[in-house]
Amino acid sequence: MKFLKKAVALFVAAAVSLTTALSAFAQSGESPAGGKSIDIYSQQYSPIDKTKLVKWNGKDAPAENTSYYIDSEVKIPKDAVVSFPETSTLVLCEGANLQVYKEAKLYSFGTLIVEPRARLTVSGTAYFKKTGALANYGTIVSTASSTVNISSPFVIHANSSFVMSGQTNVFQTGNITNYGTVTFSPNSVTMLTGTITNAEEAKFFDKGKITVTLSGKMAMNGRFSLMGSLVVSGTLILEKPVKFFIGEDSVFTTSKSARITDYRPDATLDIDEDLRNKGTKGIDVSEWQEAINWKKVKNAGIQFAMIRASLSENKVDKTFEYNITEATKAGLDVGVYHYCYAMDAEEARTEARHFIETISPYKITYPVVLDFEDNSQVKLDNKVKNEIAQVFIEEIRNAGYYPMIYSYSNWYEKYMDMDKLDCEVWIAHWGVIRPTYKGSYGIWQYSSEGRVSGIDGDVDLNVCFKDYAKIIREGGYNNLSKFN
């Protein structure tokens, strides 16, 4: 039997258990529905009899064994913490709008029902605990500042919507069943350790970033549109009737542990490779990292370091001598770079010669790099930018070193003619699994917020796709013969 059918069967069994538990919630001994048990999986929704519930004002602390409702706008203000006990129920009736403000917290250990034409808006934090349940017949929305944690069964019914714009965590006990419309907005970040099941009549739009962890599962029927990022280390099942759309700029990648099952006839999956997991791991550093314990960096698995040596026409990075000496002692391959401020070719030549003089006493086993990215240079004509780069690279090459240029994707694509530049490329593009740059590159800086043992605070993370140490050694570059 296919996963979706199994999942639905499990959810129905959970619903039966939940129904039994809910019958004892109301103080009167009757269920919140006035003698009828609530089945969160029922597609035919009947309005709940509010006479059997207590109206909640958003201020009073919810009590155990009590069922509540709201039928107007209720706010949980900043810094407030509200917790609904395991034996409680909250019903958002038609016309209700429960707002969880930024820095406010809502804990739901019991059952939450959002009726048709009712709304839950989360700008703070909402926790739906595994002891409870959540049924949405209306609208649930989170803003960019929100965190939504789901550990309970959660059913999104037909004609209802679930729109997430912040951080969403579906934990291992969390089970989302979608019959309506789910949208993960651009800039949203979702970690799936539990299960998401998309029914045949449902719509699912991923415009943000969803990561399916090792134990996470997605079983997709209906319409599934990938317009953002989907990274799968767990299970992804595409059922036979699914209409799977992948946008031109979307990212779809899997790890070695991923289990992908595609039941679509004659279908092929266009899965991008995550280049962050390839090549040799490295960092780039400057005086901004202050004192570095290079032995710890080496023991953390870092194999190379690109070290800032100089900047402008006459400045030397304060930590350059220490960094290149200690990194070499620790056994890392080292490259060096110069941060360029030149506004024309002649200034570029002056800066390049200062750079070469600064690095000449040291053994360098990786490329020697022009860092070309300063905002002051954006206004320069693209022809002038190319002239600056060409002159700088020529000086590096004429001094016997192996040249490279560093910048970000947009700089290469908009501000330079890279076809006319003869050197290796080091590219910066963060927050993606591969750069969008169409040209070739040997090193990719993929994050500015890395954490590495031996360094306090953030550090740039890189991956290298070529054996530069071998290329430079065997090619006789970087004047290595004088260090033998």
N, C-alpha and C positions, 0 to 999 in steps of 0.2 A: 504493500500500500504506500502511496506517496506521502511525503512528509506533511503536506498541507492537511490531508484528511486525518492523519494521526493527531496533528496539533489541534484541530477543531474538536476532535473527540475528547482530548484531554481537557480542553477549555470547557466543554459542556459538562464534563464530570465535575470540574471545579465549580461551575455554576450551581449544580445541584447541591454541593456542599455549602456554598455561600447562601443559597436560598434557605436552607435549614437553619443556618446561623442567624439570618436576618429576622426570622420569625420571633425572636426573643428580644429584639432591639427596643421596641417601644415600651414605655413604662406601663402602659395599659395591658401589656401582655399580647397585644395584637401587633402585626407587622406594620411598618411605616405606610404601607399601601392601604391600610384600613381593612385588615383581614386577608389581604393577598400578599404572598411572598414576592419580593423583588428578584427578578431574573435579569441580570445585567446583559445577558446574551439575547434576550428577546427583541426581535426586530419590530414587533408591534408594541409600541409604547402607549401606555395608558397613564394619563396624569395622576399623580399621587394625591390622595385625599389629605389636604393640609390640616384638616381638623384633628388629625391624629398626631400632628407634629408640633414642635415648639418653634416659634419664630425666633431666629437668631439675629442679633443686632450688630455682630462683628466685634463686640467689646467683651461680653461675658464669656468666661471660660467654659467650654463645652463639657458636659457631664457624661459619665458613663451611662449605658443603658437608656440613652435618650436619642430621639430622632428630631432633627432640626430642618428648617427650610428658610430660604430667603426669596422674596419676590420683588425686590427693588435693588438699587445700587448699594452695595456694602463694601467698605474699604478696610483692609488690614494695613495700617499705616507703617511708615518707616520705623524700624527697630522693634516692632511688635512681633511676638511669637505666639501663634495659636496652634493648639494641638487637639485634634478630635480623637477620642479614645477608640480602642478596638471595637467596643460594643456600641458605637454611635453611628448615626447616619446623617449626612447633610444633603439636602435636595435643593438645587438651584432651579427654581420654578420659572416658568415662562415669563420673560421680561426682567429677570434678575441679572445682575452683573456683579460678580465677586472679583474685586481687584486686590491683588497682593502686591503692595508697593515695593519699590526698590529698597533692599536691605531689610524687608519684612520676611517672616518665615511662616509657612503653613505646613503642619504635619498632619497627615491623614492616615490614622491607623484603622479607621473604619471604612464605611462605604460613602462614596461621593457620586451623586447622580446629577448630570447637567441635562435639563429638559430641553426640548426643541425651543428655539428662540430665547435661550438663556446663554450666558457667557461667563467664562472664567478667564481672567487676564492675569498673567504672572509676570511681574517685573522684578520680583525678589526671588525667593527660593521656595519651591514646593516639593515636599517629600510624600510620595504615595507608598506606604509601607506594605510589606508582604502579607500582613494580617488583614488588609482591607481589600477594596475593589473599586474600580472607577468605570463608569459608563457615561459616554458622551453622546447625547442626541442633539446637542446644540453646537456651541463653538468654544474651543479652548485655544488660547493664544498666549505665547510668551514673547517678551521683547528681548532686545539685544543684551540687556543687563541681567537676564534671568538664569537660574539654574533649576532644571526640572529633573528630579530623581524618581524613577519608576521601578518599584519592586513588586508590584501587585498585578493581578489580572486587570487589563484595561481594554475595553471594547469601544471602538469608534464606529458608530452606527451609520447606516445609509442616510444621506442628506445632512450629515454633520461634518464639521471640519476641525482639524487639529493642525495648528500652524506654529512651528517652533523657530525662534530667531536667536536664541542664546545657546547655552550649554544644556544638552539633554543626555542623561545617563539612564540606560535601560539595564538594570542589574540582572543577575542570573535568575532570580525568581520573577522577574518582570516578563509579562506576556502581553504583547499588544496585538489585538485582532482588529483589522481595519476593513470596514464595509463602506466607509465614506470617502473622505478626501484628506490625505496627509500631505503636508508641505513642510519640508525643512528649508528655510529661507537662506539666501546668500549670507555668508559669514557665520551661519549656525555651525555648531560642532556637536556631533553625536557619537557617543560610545555605546555600542551594543554588545552587552555580555549575555543578555537574555534572548528573547525571541520576538520577531515581528512577522506576522502572517497577513498577507494582502489577499482578500477574497476576490472572486472573479468580477464582481461589479464595482470594485474599489479603484481609487486613483491614488498613486503614490509619486510625489515629486521630490527628488533630492537635488536641491540647488546649493546646498552647503557642503559640509564634509561629514561623511558617515564612516566610522571605523567599526567593522565587525570583528570583535576579538576572537580568541581561540575557541571559546565556548559559545559565542554568539551565533544566531541563526536568522536568516531571512528566507522566507518561502513566499515567492511572488507570483500571484495571479493578476488578473485585471490589467490595469495600465500602470506601467512602471517607467518613469522618465528620469534618466540620469543626466542632469545638467550641471552638476557640481563634481564632487569627489566621492568615490566609493572605494575603500581599502578593506580587503577581505582577508582575514586570517582564520576565520571560522567556516561556517557553512552558508552557501548561497544556493537556493533551488529556484530555477526558473521553470514554472509549470508549463505544460503544453499550450494552454490558451493565452499566456501572458503576452501583452503587447509591449515589448521592451524597446524604448527609444534611448539612444545615447547621443547627447549633444556634441557638437564639433569641438568645443573647448573643455569637455568633461574629462575627468580622470578616473580610470577604472583599473585597479591594480590588485594583485593577490600576492600572498606570501607562500612559502613552501608548505605551510600547514593548512592552506585553504582547501576546502572540499566543495567543488563546484559541480552541480548537476543541472544540465540543460535538457529539458524534455521537449523543447521546441523542435519540430521537424526541420532538418537541414539547416539548423542555425549554427552560427559561429560567433564566438565572443571576441570582441576587440579589446583585449586586456593589455594595458600598458605595464611595462616593467618598472618597478620602483628602483631607480638608480641609486638611491641613498644606501641600499644594501649591497652595492657593488663596489669593486675597486679597493683602494687603500685609504684608510681613515687618517685624516689630518686636521690641523687647526691653523688659524692665522692669528698672530698676536702683535701687540704694540705696548707702549707704556700704559695704555688704559687698563691692562690686566695686572699692572703692578708686579709684585714679586711672585714668581711661579716656581713651584717645586717640580722640576722637570723629571725627576725619577718617578714621582707619582703619575705624571702625565704619561710617561712611557709604559708604566705598569697598567694604566687604564686602557691600553690597546691603541694609543695614538702612535702612528708610524712616521709621520712627517709633520714639519712645522714651517709655515711661511712667516717670516719675521720681518717686521718693519725696521729698515735700517736708517732711512733718512726722509726728509721732506723739504720742499722748497729749495732755494739755492744754496743754503749753508747750514741747515739744521740737521742734527742727528737725534734719532729717537733715544730718549734717556735710558731705556732698558736694553738697547740693541746689543752692546758688548756682553752683558750678562746673559741675555737670552740665547744668543748664538753659541756662546761658550758652553753654557750648561746644557742646552738641548743637544749639542754634539756629544758632550761627555755622557749623556744619558742614553745615547745610541740612536737618536732620531736622525733621519735625513732632514736637511735644512735648505730652504730657499729663502730669498730675501726680496723685499719690495720697497719702492720709493713712492711716496705720495706726491703727485705732481700738481703744481700750481701754474705751470708755464702758460703764457698767453700767446706765444708765437714760437716759431722754430728755433730762434736764437736762444730764447730763455730755456727751451727744452734741452738744448745742447749743454747749457751751463748746469742745469739741474742734473742731467745724466752724468756729467763728469764728476760732480760732487758725490753722487751716488756711488760711482765706481771707485772713487778714492776711499770712501767710507768702508766698502765691503772688501777691498783688496787684501787685507791681512788675514782673511778668514776662509776656511775650507767650506765651500758651498756645493752641495750635492744635488740640489733641485734648481729649478729655473730662477732666473734673475728678472724681476718683474717691474713693469711700469704700471702703477696704480693711477688710472686716468678716469676721474669721475666727479671732480669738484663742481659745485653749482656755479662758481664764477666763470667756468669754461663753457657752460651750456650755450650762452649767447654767441659764442664764436661761430663763424662760418664752418660748415662741415669740412670743407677743403682745408681750412686752417687746422682743425682737429687732426685730420689725417697727417698733415705735415708735422705737427708736434709729435705724434706717435711714431712716425717713420724716422725722424731724426733721433729720437730717444732710443729707439730699438737699434738703429745703426750704430750708435755709440756703444751700446751694450755688446753687440756682436763684434764690433771692431776691437773691443777690449778682451775678446776671447771667451765671453760668457754666453750662455744659452738663454735667449730672450723670450719673454712672455708678456702679454698685456692682460690687465685685470680691469673689469668693469661689470656693470649689470646689463641684463638683456636689453632693456629699453635704450640704453646708451649705444650699444653696438648696432641696434636696428634703426635708430632714428638719427643719430648724430655722427655716424662714421660709415665709410665705405670699406668694409672689412675684406672684400675681395682684393683690394690693393695693398693689404698689409701682410707681410710675410713673417709671421711669428706664431707661436703657440698662444692659445686663448684660455684664460681662467675666467669663469663666469659666475656672477652672483645672481641667484634667483631663489628667494626664500618661500617656504610654505607650499611647495609643490613636490611631486615625486620625480619630476624630470623638468629641466629647463624648457621653456618654449622656444628658445633661440634655435634657429634652423641650421646655423653653421656648426663647424666642428669645435670641440673644446676638450682640453685635457684634464682640467680641474674644475670642480663645481663647488661653490660655496652655497650650501643649502639651508643654513640656519645662522642667525645672529644671536640666538638665545640658548646655545649649548651649555651643558654643564659637564665639566671634566675634573676628575680628582687631581688636586694639586694647583687648581686655579680658583680663586675666590670670585664669584659672580659669573656673568655670562661670557661666553667666548664663541667666536665664529667656528662653525663646523664645516669641514670640506671632505670631499671624496675625490681621489685621483684615479684616472682610468688608464694611465700610461706608466711604464716603468722608467721614470725620468732619471733615476739614479744610474740605471744601466745605459740609457741613451747618452747621458752626459759623460759617463766614465769611458764608454767605448768610442764616443765621438771626439774625445780629447778636449771637451769644453771645460769652462770654469777654472782654467789654469790649475787643474788638480795635480799636474805633474810636480809642481813646486812643493806640494805637501807630502809627497811620497818619500 
